[in-house]
């Protein structure tokens, strides 16, 4: 088996935080090795995502190195917890800020921001019940399109936020 190929996570239901976090890890690893040009991550605050884990940051790094001008979009209601909960990812983003866009949804759309990871053309990981971490991993193009349209609709009304570096006086 080719070591550069990472299988997509199996399609199916998610039940619980560990299952959701593993689905995110697996989806990002698959995206990193699958030469996918775009990643879309969406959540209220990303606080309980495994984005700061060493292996996840390595997946982001492999994706950035192999995606050839790819783009990663993060859509959130706020990014206050990122520096505290995902310091490795924050450091990684400083290196790849030209490929990462962080968008903050306006207050009136904050409740509508889906909890989801989308790798267009490959898979989606979506939580329907973020409090209980219940959701679905899907390989269905119709589901991806619906999710992408929802994320795009909010993104178009959102502003860039979360600068890659902070300048002090």
C-alpha positions as CSV (number, residue, x, y, z in Angstrom):
1,X,0.0,0.0,0.0
2,X,1.2,3.5,-0.9
3,X,2.2,5.3,2.3
4,X,1.3,8.7,0.9
5,X,-2.4,7.6,0.6
6,X,-4.5,8.1,3.7
7,X,-8.0,6.6,3.5
8,X,-11.1,8.8,3.9
9,X,-12.9,8.2,7.2
10,X,-15.8,5.8,6.8
11,X,-19.2,7.3,6.2
12,X,-21.5,7.2,9.1
13,X,-22.9,8.7,12.3
14,X,-20.9,10.4,15.0
15,X,-21.9,10.1,18.6
16,X,-19.8,11.8,21.2
17,X,-16.8,14.2,21.4
18,X,-14.1,11.5,20.9
19,X,-15.8,10.3,17.7
20,X,-16.1,13.8,16.4
21,X,-12.5,14.7,17.2
22,X,-11.2,11.4,15.6
23,X,-13.3,12.2,12.5
24,X,-11.7,15.6,12.3
25,X,-8.2,14.1,12.7
26,X,-8.9,11.5,10.0
27,X,-10.5,13.9,7.6
28,X,-7.6,16.3,7.8
29,X,-5.1,13.5,7.4
30,X,-6.9,12.3,4.3
31,X,-7.1,15.9,2.9
32,X,-3.3,16.3,3.5
33,X,-2.5,13.2,1.5
34,X,-5.2,13.6,-1.1
35,X,-4.0,16.9,-2.7
36,X,-7.3,18.7,-2.0
37,X,-7.1,22.4,-2.8
38,X,-9.6,23.6,-0.3
39,X,-10.5,23.1,3.3
40,X,-13.5,24.7,5.0
41,X,-13.9,24.6,8.8
42,X,-16.8,26.1,10.5
43,X,-17.8,26.3,14.2
44,X,-19.0,28.7,16.8
45,X,-15.6,28.9,18.5
46,X,-13.6,25.8,17.7
47,X,-12.8,25.3,21.4
48,X,-13.4,21.6,21.4
49,X,-11.8,20.8,18.1
50,X,-8.4,19.0,18.1
51,X,-6.7,21.7,16.1
52,X,-3.8,22.2,18.5
53,X,-2.7,18.6,18.5
54,X,0.7,17.9,17.0
55,X,-0.6,15.3,14.5
56,X,-3.4,17.7,13.4
57,X,-1.0,20.6,12.8
58,X,1.2,18.2,10.9
59,X,-1.8,17.3,8.7
60,X,-2.4,21.0,8.1
61,X,1.3,21.4,7.2
62,X,1.2,18.4,4.8
63,X,-1.9,19.8,3.2
64,X,-0.3,23.3,2.8
65,X,2.8,21.8,1.2
66,X,0.9,19.6,-1.2
67,X,-2.2,21.6,-2.1
68,X,-0.4,24.0,-4.5
69,X,-2.1,27.3,-3.9
70,X,-4.9,25.8,-1.9
71,X,-7.0,27.8,0.6
72,X,-8.2,27.0,4.1
73,X,-11.2,29.0,5.3
74,X,-12.2,29.1,9.0
75,X,-15.6,30.5,9.7
76,X,-16.5,31.2,13.3
77,X,-18.7,33.3,15.5
78,X,-15.6,34.3,17.5
79,X,-11.9,33.2,17.8
80,X,-11.2,34.2,21.4
81,X,-10.2,30.8,22.5
82,X,-7.8,30.0,19.7
83,X,-4.6,31.4,21.3
84,X,-5.4,29.5,24.5
85,X,-6.7,26.2,23.1
86,X,-4.7,25.8,19.8
87,X,-1.3,27.5,20.2
88,X,0.4,25.0,17.8
89,X,-2.2,25.8,15.1
90,X,-1.8,29.6,15.8
91,X,2.0,29.2,15.2
92,X,1.4,27.1,12.1
93,X,-1.0,29.8,10.7
94,X,1.7,32.4,11.0
95,X,3.7,30.5,8.5
96,X,0.8,29.9,6.1
97,X,-1.3,33.1,6.6
98,X,-1.3,33.7,2.9
99,X,-3.3,30.5,2.5
100,X,-5.6,30.7,5.6
101,X,-8.6,33.0,5.8
102,X,-10.4,33.4,9.2
103,X,-13.8,34.9,9.0
104,X,-16.0,36.1,11.8
105,X,-19.7,35.8,11.3
106,X,-21.8,38.9,12.1
107,X,-23.6,38.6,15.4
108,X,-27.0,38.1,13.7
109,X,-25.6,35.0,11.9
110,X,-23.6,33.6,14.8
111,X,-26.2,31.0,15.8
112,X,-26.4,29.8,12.2
113,X,-22.7,29.0,11.9
114,X,-22.6,25.2,11.3
115,X,-20.1,22.9,13.2
116,X,-18.5,21.3,10.2
117,X,-15.4,20.4,8.3
118,X,-15.7,20.2,4.5
119,X,-13.2,18.9,2.1
120,X,-14.9,19.8,-1.2
121,X,-14.9,16.8,-3.5
122,X,-14.1,14.3,-0.8
123,X,-16.1,14.4,2.5
124,X,-17.8,16.4,5.2
125,X,-17.9,16.0,8.9
126,X,-20.9,17.8,10.4
127,X,-22.4,18.1,13.8
128,X,-26.1,18.5,14.0
129,X,-26.1,18.5,17.8
130,X,-22.9,20.3,18.8
131,X,-23.7,20.0,22.5
132,X,-23.8,16.2,22.4
133,X,-21.4,15.9,19.5
134,X,-23.8,14.0,17.3
135,X,-23.4,14.3,13.6
136,X,-22.4,12.6,10.3
137,X,-19.4,11.9,8.2
138,X,-20.6,12.0,4.6
139,X,-19.2,11.2,1.1
140,X,-22.4,12.5,-0.5
141,X,-21.8,15.4,-3.0
142,X,-25.3,16.7,-2.5
143,X,-24.6,17.1,1.3
144,X,-21.3,18.8,0.6
145,X,-22.9,21.2,-1.8
146,X,-25.6,22.1,0.7
147,X,-23.0,22.6,3.5
148,X,-20.8,24.6,1.2
149,X,-23.7,26.9,0.2
150,X,-24.5,27.4,3.9
151,X,-20.9,28.3,4.8
152,X,-20.6,30.5,1.7
153,X,-23.8,32.4,2.5
154,X,-22.5,33.3,6.0
155,X,-18.9,33.9,4.8
156,X,-20.1,36.5,2.3
157,X,-21.5,38.5,5.2
158,X,-18.5,37.9,7.4
159,X,-15.3,39.9,7.9
160,X,-11.7,38.8,8.2
161,X,-10.5,38.5,11.8
162,X,-7.9,36.8,13.9
163,X,-4.7,38.4,12.4
164,X,-1.8,35.9,12.1
165,X,0.5,38.2,14.1
166,X,-0.1,40.8,16.7
167,X,2.0,44.0,16.7
168,X,2.6,45.7,20.0
169,X,4.0,49.1,20.8
